Amino acid sequence: MNSQPKKQNKAIKKDNQLSSISNSIKPKKNHDKIEIDDELPDHLTKAAVPNGKLRNKLIKQWKHKLASQRAIDDYKNYLLPQDSGTIELENDLERTYRLRQHDIKEAIGISTAKKAFSLNVDRGLTSLAYTPDGRNLSFTNQVGKVASFDPTLGRLNCEINLNELCTDITYLHNSSMMAVAQKKYVYIYDNQGIELHKLPDHIEARRLEFLPHHFLLASSGNTGWLKYQDTSTGMMVSQHRTKLGPTSAMAQNPSNANISLGHQNGTVTFWTPSTPYTHVKLQAHLGQVKALSHDRHGKYIASAGLDGTVKLWDMRMWKELSSFKARNQIKDIRFSDKDMLAVGWGNHVYVYDDILKYSSNGESPSPYLTHHFPGVGVNKLAFCPYEDVLSVGHSAGLTNLIIPGSGEANYDSLEADPFEGKGARREREVRQLLDKIQPDLITFNDDILGSIHLKTDNTNPNAKTPNLRPDDDGQFHDDMGRSKLKKKMRGRNSSTKKYLSRKRKNVIEPTQLALKAKLAKEKANKDKEIALKSGNLKQSSPSALDRFTKKSN
Amino acid sequence: MHPFAKQREYSRAVIASKMDRMFAKPFIGAIECGDGVYGMARDSARLGVVATSGAMGELAIHDVPTRQTLLSVPNAHQGIVSSLAFSHTSKSLRGDSRLLSAGLDKHVRMWDANRSTDAGDDAGLIDEEDATAEQKPLRTWTANAGVNCITHNLLHPTFATASNAIQVWEEARTEPVETYTWGHDNISALKFSPTEHTIMAAAAGDRSISLWDTRVAGGSIGRILTPFKMNDLSFNPILPTLLLSAGEDHNLYLWDIRNMGGGAIQIYKDHVAAVTSCDWSPTGQQIASGGWDRTVRIWDKNHGRSSDCYHTKRMQRLMNVQYSLDSKYVLTGSDDGNLRIWKARASEKIGQMDARERDRINYRDSLRERWSGVGEVRQVERRRNLPKAIRNASKLKKTMVDSQKTKEENSRLHTQAGQTKPKSEKKKSVIKEQT
């Protein structure tokens, strides 16, 4: 009796020291077993994969996938402990949008409050941009003032006057280089303000986007051309003619590096460098598209038009999620890392949280925070990465607003490190170049890489792939309205048909007649069946008088 | 948080596969051994000790890491020394090492192979004179005819020779214990199984592969006839049932010795001329083979196409291919009289590595494996720049094989349905099974 509980204890006992060491440095026999108790999915059953060897391999891969997903979940739970925070209400009657910036500043710490500063710039700002780590901010304006500075340290990197119209600015892969869209061409400057390159191919560019993982600088503007230049090699990668006139808005999808362009006629188009035509053309607005912004996960896009509406689109279904009207002309919209949407219109900035859950029912959504710039027009918005700061470029300069909960609270120093020094920045530059993704890998559907190409029709390799399109009911039809391909293959018919088709019209044989009658009967039955199926013919219910009708043979 | 994870990993995999190709320098060095290397044997007890023999009756024992000659006998036999084998009796696996040589002069001779470069033996130095001093064989046996091959039992002091018959000898006796024949004309390969110590396999000029068991009266336990002659045989050191044969028809065949009549269980096709030698890696997972096309090919056990191909401008037809005991190197003996040393994994770094470097290499290898079927990784992994002669020969071979296939297919299409059925390559590898 005594021995049994002891035995159980032995079984439960686990070598804690051994299990605390990661698998990669342990001998294989001591690896922690992947314990997956889930039921096998349908595509891994014995019926689906008869080949045992392959099946075992697939099951192993599936288990590994589940295990790694669990590890990711653990990682999220234990290693991303920081909550991005928000404004907490004390009762139901309080509204966050009644809070003013000075109320917020009083309530938060000094170091954060310091980040909300204002800068007076002559003739205002046209554009502003942050580095991916959020340490450096650069701006430009219509008389050619370009500056780059570190707002936390208050250190100015450079300040130059170009004395011509500058419409957009963006940093390249780090703070050491920035591209400016000037009146005629795009120029690249270093962080001391020295001109490094002139890009004469980018004529009259008005909007710039830099794809940091691909080292691609994309520009579009008055000419209606979208041009991609590789900033690591200097090569022009591709040039696409949009054929839609001057581009009025541009944004990049941070999850798949597609570029979306907004046009004068209210359409939004989506581009990749390898395809010379647009993947999707979205009629988003009635007038010009003023601004576009993607959420961080690349599932949604927000568009703002001259018609005064802001629309949210689900890019998986290509459906409008919601739309609402602003009271004045919208200048810019911007998603934050935590999916808050900032809308700049007239001399106001409205920030909406939970905007993705909002469904338009006539009412405008209630804003999370608002800010009013008396007598000053808002031009451009930019959220600071890893900070709760929204930078607003307006006609009098620059103002930083504190938006609690707008920024990502946990940073991964392997991706972007706000606290990195000079050595780390150089190291990162090398890593970035080694990990550079080729422009060909930018695809509209980002699941393509490494997936299996499925043939449309595996049964008959000689069959032409049917050009079927879905109609409104979801049924597939080709241009002629047929849902199936006609069997075109010529072959030997059945012996009966051959016998009947012999050209001996003057000879009437009883067997032939009987065969013909049989075929006709079969055909009639078939037709009846089809008619019954389609609903054209109703099955008559059996009646008592049926017994008197003459039965056909 | 981590966008483009897939694309970034793929880009890293492309770089990893390119780096792997960049570091692929398999050739390490060569040891000159006279006019040609016709026989080769590896010492199963000492790492890096290998014996070679030539056509003029000479034989030598080399220490591969130091490239030193431990023993050199210029006139061991009259004429060609066709085959060599090391002998370790179970009592003295460590200490007593003997080399058996067999020649076409009907003699089998035993030589003292104890000399080594180890410390304590004249402070690690080999006296040149000592190595070349006139050597006398410890023993001599006389076979019934010129001996083609010799194989030694790994456990017992028993060895077998093959001429037109198989003779089993015990080291203590002067006459053969057993003589087996099955109407052979000429036996080209004979091997003792390293795991089942009584089993032997032999390949003969009558296109047969036969299995022999010394426990059975008469010896024979069955044989098969194949379409082409086999030049060499090798038992898998880990799985006793697997037997590999190197064919005259440019292919290697893997057999299950329990069911040889059922056909080969794997065919390895990439050589463009007769394969003369094959050897399993001691892990039982890889195969090295060499042949008349002057290339060495490395194969995975489960894959029918070679994973790598080694060649040099000067290497002539290969007679012998052997893995080293630690399965890290491949030794080849060729017609040009050189013993060549190759890495078994072309891009492997030899020598000490610090933990970070090893981690990086492991990471790159896992990336390569994961993405091996995709796009550029696949291209880089599969591309091998081969000498023009090999390339042209493989093109020609492909044309010939294709046209043969087309011909068979056409003749099948023009016969009545169901009359002829296509036969699988594996089934074609056996013509007849005899017991």
Interface residues (C-beta under 8 A of the other chain):
Chain A: H213 P254 S255 N256 A257 E408 N410 D412 E415 L434 D435 K436 I437 Q438 L441 D446 L449 G450
Chain B: M1 H2 P3 F4 K6 Q7 R8 Y10 S11 R12 I15 W371 V374 G375
